[in-house]
Amino acid sequence: MEINLSNRILFFCFLLIATMARRGVGLRFDNKSGEFKIVQVADMHYANGQSTGCLNVPLDQQATCSDLNTTDFLYRIIRAENPDLVVFTGDNIYGNDTTDPVKSMNMAFDPVVALKLPWAAVLGNHDQESYLSREDVMRHITTMPYTLSRLNPDGSEIDGYGNYNIEISGPEGSPLVNKSVLNLYFLDSGDYSTVESIHGYGWIKLSQQVWFQKTSSQLQKVYKSAPHEQKESAPGLVYFHIPLPEYASFNISNFIGVKQEGISSASINSGFFTTMVEAGDVKAVFTGHDHLNDFCTTLTGIQLCYAGGFGYHAYGKAGWPRRTSVVSAFLEKTADGQWGGVKSIKTWKRLDDQYLSTIDSQVLWSKGPTGSEIHHHQHQHRIEGMQGYIKEELSL
């Protein structure tokens, strides 16, 4: 009887820990550095592992290249950057080419599971193109070890699968230890239009925008309330797969990175960009989908960023290295020397070349000296690698 009771207690403790992990409880800024780092992985297009070949790679790599190159890149970048969270922004597997979507997902996400890293994922337009439905694909992701992914908000009727948020708390021992100082929002941007008269890709629906508005408003209210009430909102970052139509609204004065293909957004504008502007806390949006674009551009105070294609079974460009986007948020120090709210958010990209070259280093957002915001699009720089910006521009 005592053994059975002990087993039951251990079982319920495990369930509690798993639930807390899935809700992002425990993710917080580092107490020593005041930093929180996120690696974004866009468009792995994973299929069957070693038997799946690569697309658009140099001729001398074609015979030996496979999905395992994608796996190797993920291991390399995690070990190089040591992130606090890895975010997968859709087309994680390529459903049309996989023989077993569950096995493909397990292989695709294996590096973060093996390294016991917290991770989160949303769906793209190709994940469900096998015998599993979109819901089933997302359900499997939510059951995997170390994931913070969720199917949808509890008790909400909402379009899509994989709409949720993660709260990043202040460091242990700081005044903001029990407050979310950085808010991450994840949304399902859909796959393809289900409206007969509208062609093309999916979009973020009204029900999702209502959920986002309510969540953002509640988080801002808590952050500005006692104890340790803050004057400004905690910054928010938004992740989904298909870029918004507003990604096409750029010019040379607020643009860094490269654009090598069109903006493959939905053919209609559902208004989500305006919803984010009205919310007031979003500083940057991160998407995938268009593998040959890796730029960031600023519009109405929000940075719109591509990660660039990561996977080797995804289309790319021979000689243009696969890449990943890294984002780090840094806390400010208060007058009494304690960690306060977020001071700045920076980003850069890492290339899958010999050197894991770093390019496109820039400040996405920073807090001004009086609490005002500074959105950076003029003072940007590159840390040039062997396959850096000059070669990319010359190759266009």
C-alpha positions, 0 to 999 in steps of 0.5 A, spaced: 500 500 500 505 504 501 509 503 495 503 504 491 502 511 494 509 513 493 508 511 486 502 515 485 505 521 488 511 520 484 507 520 478 503 526 480 509 530 481 512 528 474 505 530 471 506 537 475 513 538 472 511 536 465 505 541 465 509 547 468 515 546 463 510 546 457 507 553 460 514 555 460 514 556 468 522 556 470 524 560 463 528 566 466 533 571 464 540 569 466 542 572 473 549 573 471 549 576 464 542 578 464 541 575 458 536 571 454 538 567 448 533 564 442 535 560 436 530 560 431 530 554 426 526 556 419 524 550 414 528 544 416 523 540 411 525 534 414 523 527 411 526 520 412 533 522 414 539 519 411 535 517 405 533 523 403 537 528 399 538 535 399 536 541 394 540 546 391 547 544 394 554 545 390 555 539 385 561 536 390 556 535 396 550 532 392 552 525 393 553 525 400 548 530 403 542 528 406 537 530 412 543 529 416 546 535 414 540 539 417 541 535 424 549 536 424 547 544 423 542 544 428 547 540 433 553 545 431 549 552 432 546 549 439 553 548 441 556 554 438 550 559 441 548 555 447 541 558 447 536 558 452 530 556 447 530 554 440 524 556 436 522 552 430 517 556 425 514 551 421 515 546 415 519 542 420 518 536 416 516 536 409 510 531 409 509 530 402 516 526 402 516 523 409 514 515 409 512 516 417 511 523 419 512 521 427 518 518 425 520 524 421 518 529 427 522 525 432 528 525 428 528 533 426 527 535 433 532 530 436 538 535 437 534 539 442 531 533 445 538 529 446 541 536 449 535 537 453 533 544 451 527 547 452 524 548 445 517 551 442 514 550 435 509 552 430 507 549 424 508 551 416 504 549 410 508 543 409 508 539 416 501 536 415 502 534 408 502 526 409 497 522 413 497 526 419 492 532 420 494 538 422 492 537 429 495 531 429 502 533 427 501 539 433 499 534 438 505 530 437 509 535 438 506 537 444 508 530 447 515 530 446 520 531 451 522 538 453 517 542 449 514 548 451 509 547 445 502 547 446 496 545 442 492 551 443 490 556 449 486 552 455 478 553 454 479 558 448 475 556 441 481 559 436 482 557 429 489 553 427 493 549 432 499 551 436 497 558 438 500 559 445 505 564 449 511 563 453 513 568 459 520 569 460 521 571 467 526 576 471 533 572 474 532 569 480 533 574 486 531 580 482 525 584 484 522 582 477 523 574 479 515 573 479 514 577 473 514 576 465 519 581 462 519 578 455 513 575 452 513 570 446 507 569 442 506 563 437 501 563 432 499 558 427 499 562 420 495 556 417 497 553 410 492 554 404 486 558 403 480 554 405 475 560 402 474 558 395 474 565 392 481 566 395 487 563 392 494 562 395 496 561 403 493 561 409 493 567 414 492 569 421 484 569 423 480 574 427 479 569 433 487 568 433 487 576 433 482 576 439 486 571 443 493 575 442 489 582 444 487 579 450 493 575 452 497 581 451 493 586 455 493 581 461 500 581 461 501 588 460 496 589 466 500 584 470 507 587 469 505 594 470 501 592 477 504 591 484 508 589 486 514 592 483 510 595 478 513 598 471 512 604 467 512 601 460 510 594 457 514 588 457 517 587 450 514 582 446 516 577 440 512 574 435 513 567 431 509 564 426 511 561 419 508 565 413 510 572 412 505 578 413 503 582 407 507 588 410 514 584 409 513 588 402 513 595 405 521 596 406 526 601 403 533 601 403 533 606 409 530 600 414 533 594 411 538 589 413 540 582 410 538 580 403 531 579 399 532 574 393 525 572 392 518 575 392 514 575 399 509 569 399 504 572 404 497 571 403 493 574 398 489 578 403 491 582 409 487 580 415 489 586 419 494 582 424 500 587 423 495 593 425 493 588 431 500 588 433 501 595 433 495 597 437 497 592 442 503 596 443 508 591 446 511 587 440 518 589 438 519 584 432 516 578 428 520 572 426 517 568 420 520 563 415 517 560 409 521 564 403 528 561 404 532 565 400 530 572 404 533 573 411 532 580 412 529 585 417 525 591 416 522 596 420 515 598 419 511 602 424 516 601 430 516 593 429 521 589 426 519 584 421 524 579 420 526 573 416 530 567 418 533 564 412 532 557 410 535 552 415 534 545 412 537 541 406 531 538 403 528 545 403 529 549 396 535 554 397 541 557 393 547 553 391 553 557 394 548 561 399 549 557 406 543 555 410 542 559 416 539 561 422 537 567 426 539 568 433 536 573 438 538 576 445 535 580 450 539 584 455 536 586 462 538 593 464 541 595 471 537 599 476 539 605 480 540 600 486 544 595 482 539 590 481 536 587 474 530 591 471 526 590 465 529 589 458 534 594 455 535 592 448 534 586 443 539 584 438 539 579 433 544 576 428 545 570 423 549 564 423 551 560 417 552 553 416 559 554 413 566 552 415 566 557 420 559 558 422 560 565 420 556 571 424 553 576 419 547 581 420 548 583 427 544 589 429 540 592 435 532 591 433 530 595 439 532 598 445 530 603 451 532 610 451 535 613 457 528 616 459 524 610 458 523 612 451 523 606 445 529 607 440 528 602 434 534 601 430 535 601 423 540 606 421 546 604 426 547 597 424 553 593 422 555 586 419 560 581 422 563 579 416 565 571 415 568 568 409 561 567 406 559 574 408 555 580 405 559 582 400 559 575 396 552 574 397 550 581 394 555 579 388 551 573 387 545 576 386 
